[in-house]
Amino acid sequence: MEQQAKPEVNPWLIAASVMLATFMEVIDTSIASVAIPYIAGSVDATIDEATWVLTFYLMSNAVVLPASAWFSMKFGRKRFLMTCIVIFTVASFACGAANSLVVILIARLVQGAGGGALQPISQAILTESFPPEKRGLATAIFALGVVVAPVLGPTLGGWLTDTYSWRWAFYINIPIGVLALFMISRFIEDPPYIKNAKPGKLDSIGLGLLAVWLGCLQLILDRGQEDDWFGATWIRYAFVIMLTCLVLFVWRQLTHRKPLVDLTIFKNRNFALGSLLIFMFGAAIYGIVTLLPLYYQTLMGYSATAAGFVVSPRGIGAIVAMPIIGILTSKIDNRYLITCGFLIFAVCSLLLGRINLDIGPWSMLWPVVISGSALGMVFVPLSTTALGDLPQEKIGNASGLYNLMRNVGGSVGIAMVNTIVARHEQLHRVELARNLAPGSPAFEQEVSRLTQFMSAHAGPVEAVKRAYGIIDRTLTQQAQLWAYVDDFRYLAVACFACVPFVWMLKKVSIKGGIAAE
């Protein structure tokens, strides 16, 4: 691989600059989730209508991600990055100041478009600013924004909403955006290959196809469970449109002289396998990040803030582990670290699958903390390995596709865990109800006990009704509990299944300051 251009300023100042932008963008994917009921009440909308606040952001965000390399070469990476931060920050203010759902949705669409390029550009800048032997540590800094932000988002969003207003979940981006703009303007410069790039005209047809198939995918994933997936006519039509546009998009990018996205990068084995693994890991991360707060709120009766605090120690595990893993990536075979990360995450998922209705706030503290450290063991070395042997001029394009795979994996993971919770609750309810057949000694004894207890508060007929009501609620709780247990176990199986693919990666070692196979 060719030697990279050395930056004129300390690369750690560059790392701090781009990490601010990354943290601001990633945390916004989850910080608004806990504020949805409050947004709905404030703008006179239903909960279902207010969830489009999340969907619109993710749709526009996903479209810009893979196209960020072309825009960087066309307008200059530094200028494009600063423009995106300005768009994101202004749109954040518009979201917070909005008094109608339509205005919020338009602002979120713009905000997602501005934020879509922040992740891949930041990762590309970091990768190029550090010598190969220090890229692992640099990636660890980047990972603090990408991995810790979704964990802290619900906690911070819940606290801001409960303490001040849901509007502050958006206003908090303003000072961060201003500081990021100042630092990027001072410390970041475009490399020669960006200054001399000639990307040609924008492939508007390719961009349109990309927007349609990613938009349809996000709509299907976000609304599928509520509308019974392929049982809904509109989902079947959306799936056909998505598949058609995806095929046309791939065909155009492979045959067009100046494609929007260079898909030939997938010929690189490490990048292709790394993209698959980060897709699976994104599904696992966002799956667990979604499941635990949902469990504590729906079955344990916790508030949004309390549920956020219970799962926040995962961020502590990630923060402690990231710098250590960053140093180790240049000293040992990264495949060992990635394997350990997947295995530890799988074991933690199995431990979380032992939840019951008697657990306290910190009963699952250690699995939560240790799973946070596993995030760093996968994310940092996997990024280094997937991008480590690519030419410098291809890193921007590869970073956009790599981050897209992680985000799409996250959307798929959230959709899958929510579907399993809903469907398996029905399944387990039917299974458990078999034990409540009339004539069963245990069932009759429990009904008699509850009826006798309720007789002190109601007449004979009402006491029997209340007894059956208590049994029905208990049945529902147990069915929900087992649905969550199934989810955690499936996530563990998925992580175990990733391990063989890790060892299909080629070893990327560091020799003389240059990444070599």
N, C-alpha and C positions, 0 to 999 in steps of 0.2 A: 504493500500500500504506500502511496506517496506521503511524504512528510507534510503535515498541515502548517498553515501560516500561523506564526506566533502572535497572540494578541498584544497590543501596546500597553494595556493596563493589567493589573493583577487579575487573574482569572476568577478569583474568589469574589471580587466585586461584581464581575459579570454574572457569576452564579447567584449571588444575592438579588441582583436586579431581575433576572428572568424568573427566579423562584417566586418572587412577589407576584408577578403577573400570573404565573401558573396557579399559585395557591388561590388567588382571587377568582380565577375562572372555574377551577375544579370545585371549590367549596360552594359555588353558586348552583351547582347541579343538585345539591342535597339540602342546602340551608333553607330553601323555600318550602321544602316538603312538609315540614311540621307546621307551617303557617297557613296551609291551604284552607282549613276551616275558618280561620280568621279573615282571610282574603275574601272568601265566599260571603261571609256575613257583612263585610264592609262594603262590598260592591253589589249586594243584593243578587247573588248568584247561588246556584246549587253547588254541592261539593263536587259532583261530576263535571260541571262546567268549569269550576275553578282548577281542576287537575290539568286542564289544557295549559295552564301557566307552566307546568313542567314539560309537557309534550312539545309545545312550540319552541321552547328553548333547545331541547334535545334535537329536534328536527333540523333547525338552521345550523346548530353547532356541528352536527354530523356532516352536513353538506360541505362546509368550509374546510373541515379537517384535511381531507385528501387533496384539496385544491390549493392548499396554502403554499406549496412549493412554487407553483406557477406565479402566484401573486407576489411572492417574495422576489423572484427573479425579474418580474416585470417592473415593479415599483421600487425595488430595493428592500432588503429584509428589515433593516432598522426602521425605515420610514413606514413600511407596512405594519410592523409590530406596534409602533407608536400610534398609528392610526387606529388599529384594532383596539388598543387600550382606551383611546379617547372614545371610540364608539361604545365600547363596553361600559365605561364609566358614566357617560351621558345617559345611556339607556337604563342603567341602574337607577339613576336619579328619576328618570321618567317612570319607571316601575313603582318606585316608592311614592311618587307624587300623584299617581293616577287615581281617578275617582270612578272609573268604570272598568268593567272586565275587558271590553274591546281595546281600550288604551293600554291596559296591562299586557294583553296578548301581543299587540303590535310591538310594544317596547321589548317584550321578551324575545320576539322573533329577531329584532335588531340586535339585542344583547347576545343572543346565541351566535349570530353571524360574526359579531365582533370578537367573541370569545373562542370561536372554533379554531383560529390559527394560533392562539397563544401557546397551547401545549406543544405542537410539533415544532414551531419556530424556536421555543425555549429549549427544547431537547436538542435540536440541531445546533444551536449556538453553544450550549454546554459541551456537546460532544466535540465540537471543533476547537473550543477555547482551551481545552486541557490536553496535555500529552497523553498518549494511550495508557501509560502506566498509572495515570491518575483519573482515568475516566470512570472507573468504578466508584470512587469516592464522590466525583462530581454527579454521577447518576444518583447516588444516594441522597445528595442534596435536592436534586430534582424530584426524587421520589417522596420526599417529605411533603411537597405540595400535592402530588398526585394521589398518594396513598393515605396520608393522614387527613387531608381536607375532607374527603367523604365521610370519615369517621367523626370528625369534629363538627361537621356541618349541621347535623340535626341537633346536637347539643347547644351549639352557639345560636342556631335559629330559634330553638325552643326558649332559651334564656332571653334573647332579645324580644321575642314576641310576648312572653309573659311579663317581662319587666317594663318594656317600653311600648312597642307596637310592631306589627308585622312589617311595617314600612322600613324599619331599621334593618331588617334582613337584606334589604337592597341598598339602603344608604351607607352601610358599613363599607361598601366597595369604593366609595368616593375617595376617602383619604388614602386607601391602599393604591388605587389607580393613580392618584396624583404623585405619590412617592415613587411608584414604579416608573412613571413617565420621566421624572427627574433623573433617576438613576440610569435608565436606559439611554437617555440623551447624553449623559456624561461618559458612560463607560463602554458602550457597545458601538462597534464599527462593522461595516460589511466587509467580508473577505473578498479577495480579487475576483474569484470565480463568479460571485454575485454581481459585482460591479460590471463585469464584462459579459454577463449572460445575455443571450438573445432568445427568449422563449417563444417568439412569434406571436401570432394572434391568439386571442382566447378561444379555446374550443367551446363555443357557446352551446353547441348541440350536446357535447359530452357533459358539460356542466348541467344542462337541463335534464338529461337522462339520469345523472347522478342524483340530482335533487329529487326527482320523482321516485326512484326506487328506494332511496334512503328514507324519504318522507313516508312512503307507503309502509315500509318495514317498521318504522317507529310507531305509526298509527296502529298497525296490527298488534304490535307487542304491548302498547299501552292500553288499548281498548279491547283486546282479544278476550280476556277472561270475563269481562263484564257482559260482552255480547255473544258468549258461547262459541268463541273461535270460529271454526268453519261452519258452524251451524247458522251463522249470520250471512246473509246474501252479500252484504257490502264487503265483508272480509274476503269472501271468495273472489269477488271482482278485484279488490285491492291486491290480493296475492298474485293474480294473473298479471295485473299491470306491473307490479313489482318485479316479477320474474322476467317479463318481456323486456322491461327497461334495463334490468341488470345484464341480460344477455347482450342487448344492443350496446350498452355502455362498454362492456368488456371487448366486444368486437371492434368498436370504434377506437378504443384506446390502443388496441394491438395493431390496427391498420392505418391509423391517422399519422401523417408525417410529423406533426407537432401535437402530441396528445396532452390532455390536461393532466393526466396521471401516468407515470411510467410503470405499467404493470409487469414489465419484464424483470423488475427487481425481484419478483417471486421465484425466478430461476435460481437465485441464491438460496442454497439449502438452509442455511442458518436463519435467514430472514423469513423464509416460508414457514419453517417449523416454529420459529420464535413467535410469529404472528398467530399461529394456531394455539400455542401455549398461552400467550397473553390473552387471547380470546377466552379460553377456558378459565384462566385465573381471574379475568375481569368478571366472568359470570359468578365465580365462587366468592369473590370479594363483595360485590354488590348484593349477591344473594344473602350472605350472612349479615351485612350491614342493614339490609331491609328486614330480615327475619327477627333478629333479637329485639329491636325496639317495638316491632309489631306485636311480638309475643308478650312483652312486658305491659304494653298498653291494652291489648284486647283481653288477655287472660288474667293478668295480675292487677289490672286497674291502675297502672302508673300513669302519671301525667306525661306530656311530651318531654318536658324538661327533665323529669326524674328518669325516664327511660333513656334519654340521651346521656345523662351522667353515668348510668349503669354500664353502658357500652363504651364510654369514652376511654377507659384504660387501654383499649386496643391501640389508641394513638400513642400512649406512653411506651408500649412495647415496640412500636414501629420507630419512634424517635430514638430510643436507646439502641436499637439494633442497626439502624441505617448506617451510621458512621463506621461501625465495626465491620459490617458486611462490605461497605465501600472499600475499606482497606484490604480485606481478604480477597476481593475479586482480582487483585493484581498479584496475589501470592499463591493461590491454589486453583485447580481446575474448577471453573465456574459450574460445571455440570454437577459436581458434588453439592454445591450450595443450593442450586435449583432443586435438586432431588430432595435434599433435607427440608427445604421450604415447603414443597408439595406434601411430603410425608407428615411434617409437623402440623400443617394446616388441616390435613385429613384427620389426624388423630384428635386435634382440637374440635373438629366438627363432630366426631364421634362422642367426645366428652360432652359437648353441648347438647347432643342427642339424648342425654340422660336427664334432661330437665323434667320437672314435675311441678305440681301446683303448690308445693310446700317450700319452694326455694325462696331465699331472701335476696336483697339487692346485690350482695357480693358473693353469692354462692358459686357463681361461674366466673369469679374474678380471674383465676389463673388461666383457664382456657382462653378467655378474652385477651389477656395480656400476651400470652405466648403466641396466639394466632396473629397478633400485631407484629411480633418479631418475625414470624414466618413470611409476612408480606414483603419485608425487606430482603429476605433470603431468596425470594423468587424474583421480585421486580427488578432489583438492581443488577444482579448477574445476568438475568435473561435479557435485559435491555442492552447490556454491554456485549453479550454474545450475539444477539440478533443483528446489531448495527456495527459490531466491532471490526468486521473485515470488508466493509463497503467503501468504495471510493468516496472521498470527501464531498464531491459534487452531487452524489446520490443520497446523502444522508438526509437532506431536507425532505425529499420526496418519500424516502423510506420511513422517516419519522411520522409524517402525516398518515400514511397507511397503517403503521404500527399502532398509533394512538387511536385510529378509527376502529381497528380490530378490538382493542381493549374496551372502548366505549360501547360498541355494538354487543360485545360479550356481556358487558354489564347490563344492557337493556334486555338481552335474552335471559340472563340470570334472574333479574327481577321479575320478568314475566313468568318464568318457569316456577319460581318458588311461590309466587302468589297463586298460580294455577294449582299447584300441588296442595297448598293449604286448603283451598276451596273444594277441590275435587275429593281429596282424601278425607276431609271432614265428613263428607256424605258417605264415603265408603266405610269408614270406621264407625260411624253412627249406626249403619245397618248391621255391622258385625256385632257391636256391643248390645244392640237392641235385642238380639237373640237371647241374651241372658235375662231379659226382663219379661219373659212370657208369663202370662197368668198361670198359676199353678206351681211356679217355681218356689220352693220353700224360702230361699234367701230373699227373693223379690217380695213375696207376701209378708215376710217378717219385717222388711224395711218399710213397706207401705204402712203396716200396722204401727210401727214405732213412730213414724212421722205423723200419722193421723192422730195418734195419742198426744203427741207433743203439740200439734196445732189445735187440738180440741180446747186448749186453755185460752185460745185467742179467737176462735170462730165456732160456728155450729157444726154439727156432724157432717153435713153435706159439703160445706165450704172447707172443712178440715181435710176431707178426702181429696178435694180439688187441689188444695195447696200442697198436699203431700205428693201428688202426681206431678205438680209443677216443679217442685224441688228436684224430683228424680229426673225430670226432663232436662232441667238446666244442668244438672250434674252430668247427664249423658252427653249433652252438647259440649261441655267443657272437656270431658275426657276425649271425645272425638277430635276436637280441635287440638288438644295436646298431642295426640298420636300423629296428627297431620304434620305438626311442627317437627316431631321426632323423625318422621319419614324424610322431611326436607333436609334436615341436618345430615342424615345418613346418606342420602343421595349425593349431597355435596362432597362428602368424604369419599364416596366411590369415584366421583368424577376426578378428584385430586389424585387418588391412587392410580387411576387410569392414565394420567398424564406422565407418570414417571418413565415408562418405556420410551415415550417420544423425546424425553430429555436426552437420552443416550443416543439418539439419532443425530443430535447436533454435532457439528465438527468442533473440536477444541480450538479455542482462540487464545493464544498465549501472547505475552508481552515480551518483546525482544528488542533491546536497544532503543526503546522509545517508540517502536513501531509495532502495530498489531499485526501479527503474522499467524498463519494457520500452522 
